[in-house]
Amino acid sequence: MSSRLRATLLAAALCHLSCAPLLAQSPVPAASIERLDPALDTIIAPGTSIERVATGFGFTEGPLWHEGRLWFSDVTGDKMRAVAPDGKVEELIANSGGLPNPPAGASIGSNGMAPAPDGTVLMTQMGARRIVKVSRDGRLHPFLSEYDGKRLNSPNDLVYDKSGALWFTDPPFGLFNGLDKDPAKELPFNGVFRYADGKLTPVITDMSLPNGIGFSPDFKTLYVGNYGPEMVVRAYHVGPDGALSAPRELIRFTSGRGGPDGLKVDTAGNIWMTGPGGIRIVTPKGKILGQIKLPETAANLAFADDGHSVYITGSTSIYRLRSKVKGMLPLYADGK
């Protein structure tokens, strides 16, 4: 989630005050799938429809398939909710960003989530600038909030690798009084961190706005999106000890509404990444196979259910489509 919301914050704030989640399970005529390469047909069947599952939110983000429902964050509504496959919505956590008396419409709610090895769910809190654990009874427990004695900026997205190390991005989007210029900012960089064996290490410090993050199926490549002003997605080789090397530019965006935000990877190695105009499906070599277009900004996505369901968080709504290729489900999903 990022400053792309500035043009729509007023509408989001009004929705936060007056809109209730609505069931809206039906195909969306304004949504489309653009085939840019014949290989897309092996990933998404021709004629696949996109449906809106639920709507009426502020700005949706951080989707995670968990215990048969999609958990997701409303970063301007400051709530964490779950939506069932039939579209029924339940509020799970109010004031999910953890900031007392948050300003209406600010981007300070919760964001990314990931299942943890102990059966809890890790959740980033943009307002409180930390990562917390959500226990099965819904209680929140502090997990990570500082590096080298300084507060984190605003943890955004996170993922585990197969060794059990946690990786997360830390842009300044929750610092609503000027982002990098906010006097509350304590770190001199906006980083990507790795947490392993009780030690937190910054592994990337040269990105202006690191955002979406994910691994290749063999966990030997790390993908990180930089929201802007240079809108790129980078790929890094991951060494046995988590050391990164050989950075390369996977894809670059030059214009359009939005930027590289959330990303996920399917079991064939294709990267599904949000960017200006929708979601690109890109090969590990950077070839764009197709694009999913929605009537509103797509911020993130999650593979769900059997791995062939794709849920998309698109501004005020949750969308869904089917994929022929199974997506990578998070490690430790539902206790596995």
N, C-alpha and C positions, 0 to 999 in steps of 0.2 A: 504494500500500500504506500502511496506517495503523494507528492504535491499535485499530481494530476487531478486530484479531487477539488482543487481550489475553485474551479469554475462551477462545480456542482454542490459545494458545501451548503449553500442556502437551501437547496432542494432537499438535501440529505437531512439537514436539521429539521426542516418542516416535517419530513417523513418520520423522523424519530419521534416527533411530538404527536403526530396524528395518524400514522399508518399502522395497521395491524397486519401481521402476516396473513397471506391469502393462499388458498389452494389454487393452483393454476396448471393442472396437468393436461396439457394439450400441445400439439405442434405449434411452433412459432414461425409464421410465414416470413418474418423479417430476418430470421436466422438462416444461414446457408453454409454449405461445405464446398469450398473451391478446390477443385482438382488441378494441381499444377504439374503433376507427374503421374503417369499410369500406375506407378508403384503404390500410390495412395489406395488403390482398390484392394490391395492385400491387407490394408490396415483398417479402413473404413469402407464398408460395402456401399456401392452406388445406391442412391435412393434412401440412405439412412436419414431419419428425421431427428430434429433437435426439439425437445420438449421443455417447457418451463414447468418446474416441479412446484415451486413456491415463490412468492414475491411479497413486496411490501416492506423491505428492509432499508437500512441506511446505506451501507456499503459492505458487501460480504467479502470475506477473505478466509484464509487458513483452513481449508476443508480437510477433514480426516474421516475416513470410514471406520466406525467404531461400534461394535456390538449391534450390528444390523441397521445402523442409522448413520447419516452424514452429520458429523459435528462441524460447526462452522462459526466463525466470528463475525460480528457486526462492528467494524472498527469505529464508525461514527455513532452508532446506537449504543456502544459500550455494553454489549451483551454477547454471551456465547450460547448458541442454540443447537438443537438437533432437529433434522428433518427425516422422517421415515420415507421409504420408497413410495408410499401412497400420498405423500405431500403433507402429512400431519406434522406440525411444528411444535416443539416444546422449548421453552426457555430453561436452560440449565444453570446459567450463572449471570446474575445481574452485576453491573459495575465490573465487568470482566477485565477491564484495563487496569484496575487496582488503584486509580487515582481519585482521591477524595474530591468531591465537588467539581467534577470535570466540566469544562465549558461545552455547551451544546454544539454538536456538529464537528468537534475537533477529532482528529485521528488518534485517539488515545485508548481505544478498546483493546481487546485481545487480538491476536493475529495467528501465527502458525502454531500447529499442534503436531505431536508425534507420540506414539505409544512408547512407554519406557519398559525396560526389562523386568521391573518389579510389578507390572500390571497397572500402574498408574498411567496418566497421560501428561506429558509435558506441554505447557501452554505458554506462549510469550505474552507478556503484558506491556503494551506500548506505553501506557501512561506511567506505570510504576517502574518501567525500564528494567525489567527482570524476567526470568523464566521461573515458573512455578510448577509444582506437581499437583494435578487434580486427582484426588483419591476417588475410590469407588463410591464413597458417600457424598461426593461433591465438594469436599473441603479442599482448600488451597494451602499448599505447603511451600515455603521458599526453597529455591533450588540454586539458581545462579543470579547474582546481581552486580558483581564487581570484578574488575581485573586490575591487579596490581594496586589495590586500594582505591581505585577510581570507579565510579558508577558506570555501568554500561550505557550506551546511547539509547537504544530502543530495539531490543531483539525482535526480529521479524519472522524469519523462517528457519526451520531446523530439520535435521535428518540424522539418523544413526548409520554407522557403517557396520560391516560384519564383525569387526573386532569389539564392538560395543562402545566405540568412541562416538560422542555427540558433536556434530558440526552445526554451527548456526551463523546467520548473518546479523549484523548489528548497525544498520543505518540510523540516521537521526530523525526519522519521520514522527516519532512520538514527542519530539522536542518542538512543541507547537509555537513557541515564541521565537521563531527564526531558524529552526533546524540547526545547521552548523553554527549559526550566529547566536543561538540561544545561550545566555550566560550560564545556564545550568549544565551545559555540555562539559564533561570532564576529560574525556579521552581525546587525544589529538588526531585521531584517525577514525574512519568508519570501516570496521574490519569484518573479516570472517574468522571465527574462532573454532578451535578444536578442544574438546574437554575429554580427557582420558586419565584414568588412575588418579583422580582428584586434582589434576592440574589443568588449568585453562591457558591455552596458548593461542595468540593471534597468528594465523597462518597466511592471511592476505591482508595487506594494509594499504594497497595502492588503488583501491576502487573508491569512487566518490559516493556511490549509493548502492552497495551490494544488497541484493534482494533475494530472488529465488535461488534454491540450491538443491542439488540432487546428484546421485551417483549412477554410473553405468551398471549394467547387470553384473559384471564381474568385479565391481567396486574398484577398478583400477583407474577410472577417470572421474574427476569431480567437475560438475558444471555449475557455474555461478553467473547469474544475470546482474548486470549493472544498469540500474534504472535510467541514469542520466547524469549530467548532460550528454556524455558519450554513451549511447544506447547499444551495448554489446553484451553478448553471452560468451564467456570464456570457458575453455576446457583445460584442465590440469591433469598431469600424470600424478597418481598417488602412490608413494612408496610404501613399503611394508610397515614403517613406523609412522605413517601419516604425513611424511614430508612431501611437499608439492614441488613439481618441476615441470619444465617444458610447457609453459602456458601458451595457448594459441587462441586466436579469435575464431569462434565457431560461426557466429552470425552477427551482423551489424544492421541496425535500423537507422534510417536517416531522417524520417519524418513521420508525422501522424499522431493521433491522440493516444496517450498512454505510453508505456515503455516496457522493457523487459521486467516482468514481475515474477509471479510464481512459475515453476516448471516441474514437470514430472517425466519419468522415463518408462517406456514399455519394455517388455521382456525381449524384444527384438533389438533393443538399443536405441530406438528412435526417441528423440527428445520432443516433448509436447511443451511448448513455451508460449506464455502470453507476451504480447507486444503490441505495437500500434496496429489497430484494426482487427485484432482478434488473436487466435491461437495458431501458431505455426507448428507443423509437424515436420521435424528436421532430422536427417540422418546423422550419424556420428561424424560424418565428413562435412557436414554443413549444407547439404542439399535440401532445399525446401520442397517437400512433397505435396503439401496442401495447406489450406487455411480454414479454420472454423470462424465464421463471422457471426456476431451477435448484435442485437439492436442497442446494446450498452457495453460499457467497458468490461472486458474479462480480466479479472485480477489473478485468479488462480484456478487450479483444477485438482481432482483426486480420482485415482482409480478405486473402484468400490466393488462390493458384493463379491462376485466370482473373478474380479479383475478385468472383466470386459465391459463393465458399466463405467462411464466417465461422467463425473459431476463437475460442473463449472460454476464458480462463484462469479457472477456478473453484475456488479453494482448492486441494484436493488433486488436481484432475483437469483434463484438457483436453477441451473439448466442441467439436462442430462441427454446423453446419447450412448450408443453401443459401439464398441470397437471389436474388430475381428481378432486383433492381437491383444493378448493379455497384458495388462499393465503391471508394473512392479508395485506390489503392496508393501507398506512399511514393515521393516523388521519389528518383531514383537507385536504385530497386529493381533488383537484379541488373544493375547497371551501366548502366541506361537513363537 
